[in-house]
Amino acid sequence: MITLNNNIFNIETKNSSYVLAKDVCLHNVYWGEKVHGEDLTYLVKERGHSSFDPNLNLERDEYSFWTSYSFLESCLKVSYPEIRKLDMIYIDHTIETISKDLERLSFRYKNSYSDLYVTLVYDVYAEYDIISRYAEIFNDGEEVIVENLKSASVSVPKMDQYRVKYLTGKWAAESQINDQYLTTGNFTLQSRSGNTGPHFNPSFALDNGSATEDSGNVWFGLLGFSSNWQISFERTIYNNVKITGGISNFDFMYTLKKGESFKTPVMTFGFSSGGYGEMSRKLHAFEVEHIFPKKKLGRVLYNSWEATWFDVRVESQKELAKRAAGMGVELFVIDDGWFGQRHNDRAGLGDWYVNQDKFPNGLSEFISYVKSLGMDFGIWVEPEAVNPDSDLYRAHPDWIYRFKDQEPLQARNQYTLNISKKEVKEFIIDFMSKLLSENKDITFIKWDMNKALTDVSLGNTAQDKELWYKHAKALYEIWADLRAKFPHVEFEVCSGGGARIDLGILQYSDQCWPSDNTDAYERLFIQEGFSHFYAPRIMTAWVTDASSDNGRKYCRPYSYRFHSSMMGMLGIGANISKFSDEVLEEFKKYIALYKEIRETVQYGKQYRLSSVRESSLHAVEYVSQDNNEILIFAFRQGYQFGGVNPNLVLNGLDPNALYQVEGMEQTLHGSTLMKIGIETSLWGDFDSQLIRIKRV
Ligand code: DGJ
């Protein structure tokens, strides 16, 4: 509920209050556990200190316009040919009910020096304690250059300590959890690689250093943007903490002509008083309901990449498909290598015709074969990039990003296409539409992108600095267009593993590929980080050979690999054509088991019981939406000094209800399971267990 009393805007969600006051600026008075917001008038007063910082309310400004008397990160900075001053005057506000789940509060401002308007939007999802924010700029006057534009700023209450939890990573080691205590000054997470990036994810959680998985206040935020982004945390000398997020300042400019407008990416904020676990559950539920495109059960897929790499020939694929179908796979996906002269990563990217040597009778013959086995069919593409050794590049060398007359940088032997160019965008939409309409049985696209953006320029104008933003915009438009034309096709986002995971692209993706690291043990770390901010419903996880041979000398039993991958969207990526009948049977058994439990995994509530980062026991629990089915995946990595297994202490149960633990005769109360827990039978190296529990 949103109310206004005595110039105080009180945004009340199920478990939180977000209170704003409008005086020298629109500033945050309070955000946290629920209070009677209308009481907070006593906190609204001038807070002066010296002529160097006359009103400290500006430190808690919800959207600071550059040239105000504030020296923190600004949200909007513009310039006209003769003036750079912004004097944004509040015009009005509106409160609207958009749907049963969504109320909207908007503030409108106008520059007193020009016809520039800004609307700050707060989309309030009260049920989840989530507020999504963005700004819309409208220019009704002379051309203006926007030099800095953020989605939102937010402040947290003053505390003794501020700890920021966030995800860092690199290729094959994405989504690693990091903690950073804020000292006075500025701490910024960002991407300058034209993509969301594997190095930092645009998400954070903040607490006073004492929150745990199950307790304590946590403030969190996620930016939905897949190009250069930044989230800065400023702890001021007056101990205010202001968090500002949006498009990165780095190499950004945007020109708005008369009549043009610009909507920033959305920054989603939320509050949990039940620790990090509750934060994640709120986010998972919110994403499923309000971000992801469809609410369907995810299919068990097979992907050819780690089995045949670029050598995807119809015979080998048929063998894989036959075996995949036999074990219960529902969707067969051909990865890289099916097109052009793509025999390795040095050639062919961009030539989207079927390779006749590999598929002499075209794709349709193979797709029919897959269908005849009772499976759906999916295919890999990487439309934003091109190998120099390709017909596409030879025909259109001007389609890539490059500084005038300069040789662009290559990575993985490829350049990036400027997809914001009309003809390039049309080329991508056309070849994808042709592929999908000529092959109506393609129901899944894995969309990859294996290079950071470099040389993002065409000349040296203000417009060149729009390209970073325009790349992401064009990408979203292409996906939206294809999804509208081919509503039966699901999309998976991949970027050399997990370099493109954010709430922007996830509005269009049914699932994502979190990492090229498919080792079942290392995945536990990646999946745990991922789960802090993103729902298991979209986390693809394959059982592969990576854990057995492949020169890596890992040794994880199949049970362990399956349990690790069953915690999200199960897929198979192993070279199953080499498997014995016995191993095929084992795979079949696990796939059947996954199908029995997948609804709870994909749409249930997730509780992280024990972390591989802190304990020899790693355990994650899922409780079905109706609270009747409980699953626990438990992993033990090594056995040391005759160590005793810690008990598995459950969470999220009804203390007074009775539960039946599979394999136990006695039923136990929820309170017993949540206070004392159950013993596991984990033994030796890389042992794992799936424990199934039913509410009686
Ligand atoms: C990188 C992806 O992450 C892999 O899964 C695979 O699709 C390769 N690209 C193909 O080139």
Residues whose N, C-alpha, C, O or C-beta is under 5 A from the ligand:
A	BS01	DGJ	W305 D335 D336 D448 C494 G496 G497 D516
